[in-house]
Structures are given as C-alpha cells and as structure tokens.
Amino acid sequence: MKKSHILAIVVIAVAIGIIVSTAGDASTYVNFNQAYEMAATGNTTSIHVVGHLKKDPSGHVIGLKNAPDNLSFSFVLVDDNGKEQSVFYNEPMPPDFTRSENVVVIGGYQGDNFVANKILLKCPSKYQEEGVTAGI
C-alpha cells in the first residue's frame, strides 16, 4: 500500500471518531414534562427547553428574582405546552433578557428545580415595523 492510501485511511478514521464523539453530546428539544421524566430516569444529558417569559398585561416579567449580588437569578418560563416552571441560572442576567420573545434554556432538573447552564434569547428584530404603516 502506498503511504498516501494509509494517510487517507487514518484521516477518515479520525473524522469518523470525531463525528461519533460529538453525536453522543447532542441534546434534544423537549418540554418541561419530558425533561422531568428524563431526569427521573437518570438521564443527565443537557436538555433544551423552549418557552417564553411569563409577563403581565403591561409587559413586565413575572417571577424574575435577582440574587442580592446580581451574579445569579431565577425566572418563570412557560413552555410550548403552557407549563410554568421556575428556572435558576447561576450567571448574571443577559442583556435584553426581559425584552426577549422566546427563551431557550439548556440544562436539566436537579430535584424539582430546573437549573440552566446556558440561556439563548430570541429578541425582537430591530427591523420589524412597530405599528407603523408604510406610505405607499
């Protein structure tokens, strides 16, 4: 066999190894009920839950609690099935958190509490018109 063939086989084997190792770390999008059931069965993988912040009619976020040192906070997230769950995040509040349309929390249940390791925000687009009609 030529050295180039051996090198090609080694490169392909390394690529397959990388793909297999990253596929095992992939997490799934679920609701809070599914996340709780997964945690109850001993599943410790990161779980993505999509939802929106609970707000009052005037648009203020309900259930938002900052820690006294502002290094962590908790909030109420409503998933796509309408289940409300308190979420704890052990990092400072992201900028524009209260203005976000949707929130994705990545983490898992610890007991009856959902603890987020990461938060992804979908904020309102600055390109959307806000009640202004274009004059045509």
Backbone as a printed PyTorch tensor [residue, N CA C, xyz], in Angstrom:
tensor([[[  0.8370,  -1.1880,   0.0000],
         [  0.0000,   0.0000,   0.0000],
         [  0.8760,   1.2420,   0.0000]],

        [[  0.3990,   2.2300,  -0.6870],
         [  1.1350,   3.4900,  -0.7230],
         [  0.9180,   4.2580,   0.5760]],

        [[  1.8770,   5.1240,   0.8700],
         [  1.7640,   5.9410,   2.0750],
         [  0.5700,   6.8810,   1.9900]],

        [[  0.2290,   7.3290,   0.7930],
         [ -0.9240,   8.2330,   0.6470],
         [ -2.2280,   7.5180,   0.9780]],

        [[ -2.3260,   6.2220,   0.6490],
         [ -3.5290,   5.4570,   0.9830],
         [ -3.6600,   5.2760,   2.4930]],

        [[ -2.5480,   4.9870,   3.1440],
         [ -2.5580,   4.8170,   4.6020],
         [ -2.9390,   6.1300,   5.2770]],

        [[ -2.3880,   7.2280,   4.7890],
         [ -2.7120,   8.5390,   5.3420],
         [ -4.1980,   8.8480,   5.1550]],

        [[ -4.7530,   8.5230,   3.9940],
         [ -6.1760,   8.7660,   3.7380],
         [ -7.0510,   7.9400,   4.6870]],

        [[ -6.6640,   6.6980,   4.9410],
         [ -7.4280,   5.8410,   5.8510],
         [ -7.3790,   6.4010,   7.2710]],

        [[ -6.2240,   6.8840,   7.6920],
         [ -6.0880,   7.4580,   9.0330],
         [ -6.9520,   8.7160,   9.1660]],

        [[ -6.9530,   9.5750,   8.1410],
         [ -7.7640,  10.7950,   8.1780],
         [ -9.2450,  10.4480,   8.2510]],

        [[ -9.6750,   9.4700,   7.4860],
         [-11.0890,   9.0520,   7.5120],
         [-11.4470,   8.4700,   8.8820]],

        [[-10.5660,   7.6830,   9.4690],
         [-10.8290,   7.1070,  10.7880],
         [-10.9460,   8.1920,  11.8470]],

        [[-10.0840,   9.2030,  11.7860],
         [-10.1570,  10.3050,  12.7410],
         [-11.4600,  11.0780,  12.5570]],

        [[-11.8620,  11.3260,  11.3110],
         [-13.1140,  12.0430,  11.0470],
         [-14.3070,  11.2730,  11.5940]],

        [[-14.3340,   9.9770,  11.3970],
         [-15.4310,   9.1540,  11.9240],
         [-15.4350,   9.1990,  13.4510]],

        [[-14.2580,   9.1460,  14.0660],
         [-14.1780,   9.2350,  15.5240],
         [-14.7180,  10.5480,  16.0560]],

        [[-14.4190,  11.6520,  15.3900],
         [-14.9250,  12.9590,  15.8090],
         [-16.4370,  13.0190,  15.6730]],

        [[-16.9670,  12.5200,  14.5780],
         [-18.4250,  12.5380,  14.3600],
         [-19.1410,  11.7120,  15.4200]],

        [[-18.6270,  10.5380,  15.7190],
         [-19.2570,   9.6680,  16.7190],
         [-19.1970,  10.3020,  18.1080]],

        [[-18.0780,  10.9280,  18.4480],
         [-17.9600,  11.5070,  19.7880],
         [-18.8470,  12.7330,  19.9630]],

        [[-19.0340,  13.5360,  18.9300],
         [-19.9030,  14.7130,  19.0580],
         [-21.3720,  14.3450,  18.9800]],

        [[-21.7060,  13.2640,  18.2980],
         [-23.1100,  12.8510,  18.2200],
         [-23.6280,  12.4250,  19.5880]],

        [[-22.7830,  11.9070,  20.4320],
         [-23.1930,  11.4840,  21.7680],
         [-23.4990,  12.6490,  22.6860]],

        [[-22.9460,  13.8370,  22.4030],
         [-23.1740,  15.0100,  23.2340],
         [-24.3660,  15.8380,  22.7800]],

        [[-25.0040,  15.4660,  21.6880],
         [-26.1120,  16.2520,  21.1560],
         [-27.2910,  16.2030,  22.1200]],

        [[-27.9120,  17.3410,  22.3410],
         [-29.0730,  17.3820,  23.2220],
         [-30.3360,  17.5670,  22.3890]],

        [[-31.4770,  17.3780,  23.0330],
         [-32.7370,  17.4300,  22.3140],
         [-33.6210,  18.5450,  22.8580]],

        [[-34.5750,  18.9830,  22.0480],
         [-35.5610,  19.9760,  22.4670],
         [-36.7760,  19.2380,  23.0130]],

        [[-37.1390,  19.5490,  24.2510],
         [-38.2750,  18.9110,  24.9030],
         [-39.0550,  19.9670,  25.6810]],

        [[-40.2040,  19.5550,  26.2420],
         [-40.9340,  20.4470,  27.1440],
         [-40.5570,  20.0870,  28.5800]],

        [[-41.0960,  20.8320,  29.5480],
         [-40.6980,  20.6020,  30.9430],
         [-41.1260,  19.2220,  31.4500]],

        [[-42.2800,  18.7230,  31.0300],
         [-42.7130,  17.3940,  31.4810],
         [-41.7460,  16.3160,  30.9990]],

        [[-41.3490,  16.3950,  29.7240],
         [-40.4110,  15.4150,  29.1850],
         [-39.0490,  15.5350,  29.8680]],

        [[-38.6180,  16.7640,  30.1270],
         [-37.3310,  16.9830,  30.7960],
         [-37.3470,  16.3720,  32.1970]],

        [[-38.4710,  16.5210,  32.9070],
         [-38.5820,  15.9660,  34.2610],
         [-38.5500,  14.4410,  34.2210]],

        [[-39.2570,  13.8500,  33.2430],
         [-39.2580,  12.3920,  33.1100],
         [-37.8660,  11.8720,  32.7740]],

        [[-37.1390,  12.6040,  31.9100],
         [-35.7830,  12.1860,  31.5550],
         [-34.8730,  12.2240,  32.7820]],

        [[-35.0030,  13.2640,  33.5950],
         [-34.1780,  13.3720,  34.7980],
         [-34.5350,  12.2810,  35.7980]],

        [[-35.8250,  11.9220,  35.8790],
         [-36.2670,  10.8930,  36.8250],
         [-35.7130,   9.5210,  36.4620]],

        [[-35.4390,   9.3060,  35.1630],
         [-34.8940,   8.0170,  34.7430],
         [-33.3750,   7.9900,  34.7820]],

        [[-32.7640,   9.0810,  35.2530],
         [-31.3180,   9.1120,  35.4000],
         [-30.5800,   9.7080,  34.2230]],

        [[-31.2950,  10.2610,  33.2540],
         [-30.6590,  10.8840,  32.0930],
         [-30.0500,  12.2200,  32.5160]],

        [[-28.7510,  12.3870,  32.3400],
         [-28.0780,  13.6110,  32.7750],
         [-27.5840,  14.4640,  31.6090]],

        [[-28.0260,  14.1650,  30.3880],
         [-27.5860,  14.9640,  29.2450],
         [-28.2440,  16.3370,  29.2940]],

        [[-27.6200,  17.2960,  28.6240],
         [-28.1940,  18.6390,  28.5550],
         [-29.4800,  18.6000,  27.7340]],

        [[-30.4620,  19.3320,  28.2260],
         [-31.7810,  19.3460,  27.6010],
         [-32.1120,  20.7780,  27.2160]],

        [[-32.6460,  20.9710,  26.0080],
         [-33.0980,  22.2770,  25.5550],
         [-34.6120,  22.3790,  25.7800]],

        [[-35.0480,  23.4200,  26.4610],
         [-36.4840,  23.6840,  26.6230],
         [-36.7480,  25.0750,  26.0630]],

        [[-37.7020,  25.1630,  25.1430],
         [-38.0660,  26.4360,  24.5200],
         [-39.3340,  26.9520,  25.1790]],

        [[-39.3610,  28.2370,  25.4480],
         [-40.5550,  28.8360,  26.0360],
         [-40.5040,  30.3410,  25.9490]],

        [[-41.4200,  30.9630,  26.6500],
         [-41.4500,  32.4250,  26.7080],
         [-41.5830,  32.8490,  28.1660]],

        [[-41.1570,  34.0580,  28.4340],
         [-41.2290,  34.5860,  29.7920],
         [-42.6780,  34.9030,  30.1390]],

        [[-43.0390,  34.6480,  31.3810],
         [-44.3770,  34.9830,  31.8510],
         [-44.4140,  36.4820,  32.1200]],

        [[-45.3570,  37.1740,  31.4670],
         [-45.4530,  38.6300,  31.5970],
         [-46.8730,  39.0270,  31.9590]],

        [[-46.9930,  40.1620,  32.6620],
         [-48.3080,  40.7010,  32.9730],
         [-48.8090,  41.4870,  31.7520]],

        [[-50.0700,  41.9470,  31.7780],
         [-50.6160,  42.6590,  30.6170],
         [-49.8290,  43.9060,  30.2010]],

        [[-49.1140,  44.5140,  31.1270],
         [-48.3330,  45.7040,  30.7740],
         [-46.9530,  45.3480,  30.2230]],

        [[-46.5990,  44.0530,  30.1710],
         [-45.3450,  43.6210,  29.5810],
         [-44.2080,  43.4150,  30.5530]],

        [[-44.4690,  43.5500,  31.8600],
         [-43.4250,  43.3210,  32.8600],
         [-43.3030,  41.8270,  33.1470]],

        [[-42.0770,  41.3490,  33.2930],
         [-41.8150,  39.9320,  33.5390],
         [-42.2340,  39.5710,  34.9590]],

        [[-43.0090,  38.4870,  35.0810],
         [-43.4750,  37.9970,  36.3780],
         [-42.5170,  36.9150,  36.8620]],

        [[-42.1650,  36.9480,  38.1420],
         [-41.3600,  35.9000,  38.7440],
         [-39.8650,  36.0680,  38.5680]],

        [[-39.4140,  37.2170,  38.1180],
         [-37.9920,  37.4770,  37.9350],
         [-37.3800,  37.8870,  39.2670]],

        [[-36.3860,  37.1300,  39.7340],
         [-35.7550,  37.4050,  41.0230],
         [-34.2430,  37.4100,  40.8580]],

        [[-33.6370,  38.5640,  41.0730],
         [-32.1790,  38.6710,  41.0710],
         [-31.6360,  38.3140,  42.4370]],

        [[-30.4660,  37.6860,  42.4630],
         [-29.7810,  37.4460,  43.7290],
         [-29.2700,  38.7900,  44.2380]],

        [[-29.0740,  38.9280,  45.5440],
         [-28.5900,  40.2000,  46.0840],
         [-27.2730,  40.6710,  45.4650]],

        [[-26.4140,  39.7500,  45.0530],
         [-25.1380,  40.1360,  44.4620],
         [-25.2060,  40.2790,  42.9370]],

        [[-26.3750,  40.0770,  42.3460],
         [-26.6010,  40.1660,  40.8950],
         [-25.7440,  39.1880,  40.0930]],

        [[-25.3020,  38.0970,  40.7020],
         [-24.5000,  37.1050,  39.9910],
         [-25.3050,  35.8840,  39.5770]],

        [[-26.5640,  35.8270,  39.9620],
         [-27.4570,  34.7620,  39.5430],
         [-28.8820,  35.3000,  39.6100]],

        [[-29.8030,  34.5770,  38.9740],
         [-31.1990,  34.9840,  39.0190],
         [-32.0910,  33.7970,  38.6820]],

        [[-33.3650,  33.9480,  38.9620],
         [-34.3500,  32.9370,  38.6030],
         [-35.5290,  33.6370,  37.9350]],

        [[-36.2690,  32.8750,  37.1560],
         [-37.3960,  33.4290,  36.4190],
         [-38.3770,  32.3120,  36.1170]],

        [[-39.5780,  32.6970,  35.6810],
         [-40.6020,  31.7250,  35.3200],
         [-40.6460,  31.6380,  33.8020]],

        [[-40.5200,  30.4220,  33.2890],
         [-40.5810,  30.1650,  31.8550],
         [-41.8090,  29.3210,  31.5640]],

        [[-42.5410,  29.6690,  30.5290],
         [-43.7270,  28.9280,  30.1050],
         [-43.3620,  28.1850,  28.8260]],

        [[-43.4090,  26.8430,  28.8590],
         [-43.0310,  26.0740,  27.6670],
         [-44.1610,  26.0610,  26.6460]],

        [[-43.9560,  25.3680,  25.5280],
         [-44.9260,  25.3560,  24.4360],
         [-46.2290,  24.6610,  24.8140]],

        [[-46.2270,  23.8360,  25.8680],
         [-47.4510,  23.1850,  26.3440],
         [-48.1670,  24.0060,  27.4070]],

        [[-47.6250,  25.1690,  27.7620],
         [-48.2500,  26.0340,  28.7480],
         [-47.8400,  25.7670,  30.1810]],

        [[-46.9060,  24.8500,  30.4020],
         [-46.4530,  24.5670,  31.7750],
         [-45.4790,  25.6470,  32.2220]],

        [[-45.7370,  26.1910,  33.4080],
         [-44.8660,  27.2000,  34.0020],
         [-43.8620,  26.5040,  34.9070]],

        [[-42.5950,  26.9220,  34.7870],
         [-41.5480,  26.3320,  35.6030],
         [-40.5620,  27.4170,  36.0060]],

        [[-40.1850,  27.4110,  37.2750],
         [-39.1520,  28.3180,  37.7430],
         [-37.7990,  27.7760,  37.2770]],

        [[-36.9820,  28.6580,  36.7130],
         [-35.6690,  28.2820,  36.1890],
         [-34.6160,  29.0900,  36.9390]],

        [[-33.5750,  28.4110,  37.3980],
         [-32.4670,  29.0710,  38.0770],
         [-31.2760,  29.1180,  37.1390]],

        [[-30.6080,  30.2880,  37.0600],
         [-29.4210,  30.4610,  36.2220],
         [-28.3270,  31.0720,  37.0800]],

        [[-27.1910,  30.3800,  37.1950],
         [-26.1160,  30.8020,  38.0940],
         [-25.1110,  31.7070,  37.3840]],

        [[-25.6130,  32.6480,  36.6060],
         [-24.8060,  33.6560,  35.9190],
         [-25.5920,  34.9630,  35.9600]],

        [[-24.9470,  36.0870,  35.6780],
         [-25.6950,  37.3470,  35.6190],
         [-26.7320,  37.3330,  34.4880]],

        [[-27.7500,  38.1570,  34.6340],
         [-28.8170,  38.2320,  33.6440],
         [-28.2670,  38.7600,  32.3130]],

        [[-28.5600,  38.0670,  31.2000],
         [-28.0910,  38.5430,  29.8980],
         [-28.7330,  39.8840,  29.5320]],

        [[-28.0410,  40.7020,  28.7420],
         [-28.6440,  41.9610,  28.2970],
         [-29.9120,  41.6790,  27.4720]],

        [[-30.8780,  42.5370,  27.5740],
         [-32.1530,  42.4320,  26.8440],
         [-32.9320,  41.1650,  27.1770]],

        [[-32.6600,  40.5610,  28.3270],
         [-33.3660,  39.3340,  28.7150],
         [-34.8670,  39.5780,  28.8010]],

        [[-35.2740,  40.6840,  29.4200],
         [-36.6980,  40.9480,  29.6290],
         [-37.4140,  41.3190,  28.3350]],

        [[-36.6820,  41.6550,  27.2970],
         [-37.2920,  42.0220,  26.0130],
         [-37.4020,  40.8440,  25.0530]],

        [[-36.8980,  39.6830,  25.4280],
         [-36.8410,  38.5540,  24.5060],
         [-38.2270,  38.0060,  24.1980]],

        [[-38.3840,  37.5230,  22.9570],
         [-39.6380,  36.8970,  22.5430],
         [-39.6900,  35.4500,  23.0150]],

        [[-38.6330,  34.7080,  22.7310],
         [-38.5190,  33.3120,  23.1550],
         [-37.2060,  33.1170,  23.8840]],

        [[-37.2040,  32.1370,  24.7880],
         [-36.0080,  31.8160,  25.5530],
         [-35.7830,  30.3130,  25.4430]],

        [[-34.5370,  29.9330,  25.1880],
         [-34.1580,  28.5220,  25.2050],
         [-33.2320,  28.3370,  26.4040]],

        [[-33.6310,  27.4630,  27.3190],
         [-32.7810,  27.1490,  28.4650],
         [-32.1700,  25.7760,  28.2260]],

        [[-30.8810,  25.6740,  28.4850],
         [-30.1580,  24.4160,  28.3070],
         [-29.6600,  23.9980,  29.6860]],

        [[-30.0620,  22.8250,  30.1110],
         [-29.6780,  22.3560,  31.4330],
         [-30.4470,  21.1100,  31.7870]],

        [[-30.9020,  21.0380,  33.0400],
         [-31.6470,  19.8740,  33.4750],
         [-32.2190,  20.0710,  34.8610]],

        [[-33.0210,  19.1210,  35.2650],
         [-33.6350,  19.1630,  36.5930],
         [-32.6510,  18.6930,  37.6400]],

        [[-32.6490,  19.3960,  38.7510],
         [-31.9560,  18.9590,  39.9550],
         [-33.0230,  18.9410,  41.0360]],

        [[-33.5490,  17.7560,  41.2900],
         [-34.7190,  17.6330,  42.1610],
         [-35.9330,  18.1390,  41.4030]],

        [[-36.6730,  19.0750,  42.0070],
         [-37.8380,  19.6620,  41.3460],
         [-37.5150,  20.9970,  40.6800]],

        [[-36.2590,  21.4070,  40.6930],
         [-35.8590,  22.6940,  40.1380],
         [-35.1290,  22.5060,  38.8160]],

        [[-35.4600,  23.3380,  37.8330],
         [-34.7220,  23.3100,  36.5730],
         [-33.5650,  24.2880,  36.6930]],

        [[-32.3610,  23.7990,  36.4620],
         [-31.1560,  24.6310,  36.5470],
         [-30.5760,  24.7520,  35.1400]],

        [[-30.4840,  25.9940,  34.6660],
         [-29.9720,  26.2470,  33.3230],
         [-28.4640,  26.4550,  33.3680]],

        [[-27.7650,  25.8160,  32.4380],
         [-26.3280,  26.0290,  32.2740],
         [-26.0610,  27.1200,  31.2470]],

        [[-27.0420,  27.3150,  30.3610],
         [-26.8910,  28.2850,  29.2810],
         [-28.2770,  28.7950,  28.9020]],

        [[-28.3430,  30.0500,  28.4750],
         [-29.5990,  30.6520,  28.0330],
         [-29.3790,  31.2640,  26.6580]],

        [[-30.2860,  30.9460,  25.7310],
         [-30.2680,  31.5450,  24.4020],
         [-31.5220,  32.3920,  24.2600]],

        [[-31.3830,  33.6060,  23.7260],
         [-32.5030,  34.5280,  23.6070],
         [-32.8620,  34.7740,  22.1550]],

        [[-34.1520,  34.9050,  21.8960],
         [-34.6160,  35.3720,  20.5970],
         [-35.2790,  36.7090,  20.8650]],

        [[-34.5580,  37.7700,  20.5480],
         [-35.0440,  39.1170,  20.8200],
         [-35.8330,  39.6420,  19.6350]],

        [[-36.6930,  40.6220,  19.8760],
         [-37.4440,  41.2100,  18.7730],
         [-36.4900,  41.8140,  17.7510]],

        [[-36.8140,  41.6600,  16.5060],
         [-35.9530,  42.1800,  15.4540],
         [-36.0400,  43.6920,  15.4030]],

        [[-34.8910,  44.3240,  15.2590],
         [-34.8890,  45.7810,  15.1440],
         [-35.3630,  46.2140,  13.7740]],

        [[-35.5620,  45.2490,  12.8760],
         [-36.0220,  45.5730,  11.5380],
         [-37.5290,  45.4530,  11.3840]],

        [[-38.2150,  44.9550,  12.4080],
         [-39.6670,  44.8510,  12.3270],
         [-40.2880,  46.2150,  12.5280]],

        [[-41.3760,  46.4700,  11.8010],
         [-42.0780,  47.7250,  11.9940],
         [-42.9390,  47.6000,  13.2390]],

        [[-42.9710,  48.6490,  14.0300],
         [-43.7500,  48.6300,  15.2620],
         [-45.0080,  49.4600,  15.0860]],

        [[-45.9990,  48.8850,  14.4290],
         [-47.2700,  49.5560,  14.2700],
         [-47.2330,  50.7300,  13.2800]],

        [[-46.1560,  50.8870,  12.5580],
         [-46.0600,  51.9520,  11.5830],
         [-46.3690,  51.3820,  10.2150]],

        [[-47.2670,  52.0110,   9.5050],
         [-47.5940,  51.5440,   8.1770],
         [-46.8090,  52.3620,   7.1630]],

        [[-46.3200,  51.6700,   6.1790],
         [-45.5270,  52.3390,   5.1510],
         [-46.4660,  53.0800,   4.2040]],

        [[-46.1100,  54.2660,   3.8860],
         [-46.9310,  55.0600,   2.9740],
         [-46.6180,  54.6870,   1.5320]],

        [[-47.5600,  53.9840,   0.9210],
         [-47.3650,  53.5380,  -0.4570],
         [-48.2440,  54.3160,  -1.3910]]])
